[in-house]
Amino acid sequence: MDPAVARDTQKVGFLLMPNFALMSYASATEPLRAANLISGMDLYEVVPLSAGGQAVRASSGLVVDCRDIAEAGHGCQFVFVCAGGAPSDWGLPERTYGLLRRLARQGVRIGGISSGAFILAAAGLLDNRDFTIHWEHAPVLRETFTHLTPRQARHVIDGDRLTCAGGVAPMDMMHSLIAGRMGAHFARRVSDWFLYTQIAEPEAPQRASTAERFGTHHPALLTILEKMEAAIETPLDRKSMARLAGISMRHLDRLFAAHLKTGFLETYRRIRLTHARRLLEQSPLSVSEVAFATGFSSAGHFSRSFREAFGITPSALRQRISSQS
């Protein structure tokens, strides 16, 4: 290899957490490999990392050999924390959090992929930063780090912090990084290599729209559904929702019956209970704390409603999760 090319090679480290999502990892690393192939140069070197240098198993069962971040991290220009699964998989030795902070002080650009932003937050690396996280993990991050507010974007680059939502979003983020280094035309060639012709804007939504998820396009009903998803801890009553949408309560009831085949209260309760299940699965909050965080006046009422919806009590769900971890 020409010495000049070797000096231009950027080492991109990926700190892999147990049960990381293979799709997210591939979406981040494969564009770098393609950039090398298309350019005919080693523009990037992918460096799988772990705390201690042990191999890490993805959620799919694939095992990736890794180098110790304590030894190899300092030679990287970028280090991305790649995580998925549940919070039980996100713990790091305190010395590794300290190492991430030290790498950041030394000028290494630090990123989070999928739920990797949660680990960056735990390391104190997202304070006063713009960032995002996979929509599924946003509630537990907000509950755990109340001073932080993730943005529901596909990816966010805020100086030397880079975060994305997982899935195929890392490909969008890598497109931006490659374009910044090699130009937009070259980055387009890399994306075309994967038949990825529609590069999403950073601000593009992570999820299907409310209209697509609920199967309705009625503007007043969409206004109410969006407010339901936003007002979970302190639910609004029918009168407030009807006033918000500019309709009568009777018309509100007709809209739910005609478009969703269910009622206002049933829809709202399902949204809150789905949110509660996510908190039970991903957060350290007690069952009582989850109940109050989702607008239930008592743990008993919450438990009965939860069992009716999912066929299992919140406590039993917690026990099942603990036995699997």
N, C-alpha and C positions, 0 to 999 in steps of 0.2 A: 504494500500500500504506500502511496506517495505520502511523505511526512506531512505535507500541507493538508492533505485530506484527513490524516489521523488527527491533526490539531483541530479540524473542523467537526469531528465526530462529537455529538452531544450524547452524554449518557443519561438515560431516562430510567430512574428507578421506580419500581412498583412494590410498595410494602403491602404484601398480601395477608389478609386476615382470614382465619378459618371460615370455611363455607362462603368464600367470596364468589360472586357470580361470574362464571366463565364468559358469558356473553359480554359483560361490561369490560372485562380484561382484554378479550379479543378485539373489541371495538376500539380500544385505546392503543393496543400494541400493533395490530395488523396494518394500520395506516403508516406507521413508522417503518415497518418492514417493506411495504410497497414503495415508500419514498426512496429507500435504499436501492431497490431493484430498478425503479424508473430512472433514477439519476445515475446509476452505475457507480455510486459512491456510498461509503458508509457514513451517511449523514447522522444516523442515530444508532445507538446501542441500547437495547432493552436489558435492564438488569433486574430480575426478580429478587425481592428482598423479603426477609422476615426478621422478627425479633429473636435473635439467637442463631439464625442461619439454618434452621430446620426446614424440611420440605413442608409445603402447605397444601391441604386438600380443598379443592373447590366444591361448591354445593353439588356439582354433577358427579363428583367422585374422582375427577382427574387430579393427580398430584403433581405439583410444580416444584422442582428443585430451586432452592433460593440461597442467596448469600446473606450473611449477617449485615443488617443495616449499620451496625456499629462500625464495621470494617469498610463496607463498600459505599455507604451513603455519602461520605465526604467527597467521593469522586464524581458524583452526579450533579448535573445542572438542574434536573427536576427530580422530585420524589413525590409520587402520587400514592396516597393511601387508598387501596382498593378493598372495599368491604361490602358485605351483603348480609343475608341471614337476619339474625336477631341480635339485640344488644349483648346477649351472653357471649357472642363471638367477637365483641369489639374491644375487649379489655387488653391493655398493653402493660408491661412492666413500667413502673414509674420512670425508670432510667430511659426508656424508649421515648416517652413523652418529652423528657428533657432533651434527648438527642434530636428530636424533631425541632424543638425550639432553637437548639444550637445551630442546626443546619440552616434554619430560616435566618438566623442572625448572620450567618456566613455567606448569605446571598443565594442559597439554593431556593429555587421556586418550588413551593409546597402546594400540593393539590389533593383533592378528595374526589373519589369516584363512587357513585351511588351513595351508600351510607358512610363513606369515608369522611365526609364533612363532620359527622358526629365526633369522630376521633380527633379531628383538628380542633373542634370546639373544646373537647376535654383537655387538649394540650394548651388551650388559651391562644390559639393561632387565628381565631376568627373574630376576636374582639375588634369592634369598629371596622369591620370588613363587610363588603358586599359578597354574598355567596348563595349557593343553592344546595339542595339535597333532594334525593328521590322523594316524590310526594308521599310515599307510604311511610317514610321515616320522619317527615317534617313534624308531625304532632309530638312525637317523643322528644325530639330535639327542643322544641319550644317549651315543653313541660320541664325538661331537665335544665336547660340553660335559658332562663326566662329573660335574660338581657339580649338574647340573639333572636333575629327574625330572618329566616331563610326566604329567599325570593323563589317563586315558583317559575323559574326559567329553566331551559334545557341545560345551559351552561353559563357560567359567569367567570370572567377573568378580571380580577381586581389587582392589578400590579403583579406582585409575586405570589398571589393566591389564586388558584385555579380550581374550580369545583364544577361538577356536572352531575346529572341526575341518574346516570347508569343506563342500562339497556344499550341503545344505539347512540345516546347522547355523547359518549366519549368520542365517537367518530366526528361529530360536529365540532367538538372542542379541538381535536387534533387537526381538523381541517383549518381552523383558525390559527393554530400554532405553526403549522407548515406554511400556510399562506404568509404569515408574518415573517417567516425566515426565507422562504424560497419564491414568494410571489403567488398571486391568486391563480395564474394560469397553471403553474406546476401543481398547486393544491387541488385544482379541478381534475387534473390528470390522475392524481392519486385516488380521488373519490370515484372517478369513472372506472377505475380498476375494479372496484367492488360493486359496479352498477348502481352506485349511490348518487343518483342524478339530482335529487332534491335536497340540497343541504339546508337544514333548518336554521333559522335565525336564532341567536342566543335567547331572545325573549319569547320564542315559540312555546306554546303550552306543553306541559309534560303529559297531560291527560286529554282524553276526548272531551269535547265541550259538554256543558250541562245538558244541552239539547240532545246530544248524541247518547249520553249515558242514561237519560231518563226517557228518551224517545218522544220528545215533544218540542214543538217550536212556538208554542203560545207565549207571547212576551210577558204577560202578567204572571203566568205560572212559572216561567223561568226566573223571574225576579224573586218570587217566593222561595223557590228551590235553592237558588244561590244564597239567599239570606239564611235559610235553614242550615246550610253547610257552614256558614260563617258564624252563626249564633248557636253554638252547641252548649257552652257552659251555662249561659243564661238564655234559655229558649224564649222566643216571643210567642204571644198567644195569637189566635185567629184574627182577632180584631186589629191588632198591630200589623200583622202581615197583610191583611186586606187593605188597610190604609196605605201601607208602603207600596202596594201594587196598584193603588187607585181603583179598587173594585169593592163591591159589597161582600159581606161574609157569605151571603147566600150564593153569589156568583163564584166565590172562592171554592165552596163545597162542590158546585157543579163542575168546575174545571178539574178538580182532583178525581172526581168520579168518572168524568168523560175521557180524560187523557191518561190517567194513571191507574184507573180501575181500583182505586183505594181511597182512603180518606186522608184528611190533613194530619190528624194526630198519628195515624198509623205510619204515614210516610216520614214524618218528623222523628218519631220514635226509632224507626229503622235506621235513619241516618245517624242518630246519636248512638245507638247500640253498635253500629258498625265501627264508629269512631272509638267507642269504649273497648271493643274487642282488640283493635289495633294497639291501644294503650296497654291493655292487659298482656298482650303478646310481646310488646317491645319496651315498656317502661318499667321502672322500679316502683311506681306508685302502688299503694295498697288498694285493695278492692274498694274500700270506702272513699279513698281519694279519687279513684277513677269514677265512682258514682257521682261525686260532687262535680268533677271536671266535665261531666257530660249531662249535667242539668237534672240529676235525680235527687230528690229531697232526702232519701234515706238509702242505706246500703241494702236493706231488705227489699224495698221496692225495685231497686236496680237489679238485684239478684233474680227476683221473680220474672221481671221483664226480659232479662238476658236469657234465662233458661227457656222461656216461651219462644224466643226468637231463634236460638241456636241449639236447643236441646241439651245444654250443659250449663252448669252454674259457673259464675266467674271463678270461684275458688277451685273447682274441679279443673277448669281450663288451665289455671296457673299451675296446679299440681302436675297436669299432663305435660306442660311445657318444661317444668323443672326436671321431670323424669327423663325427658328426651335430650336434655343438655348435658 
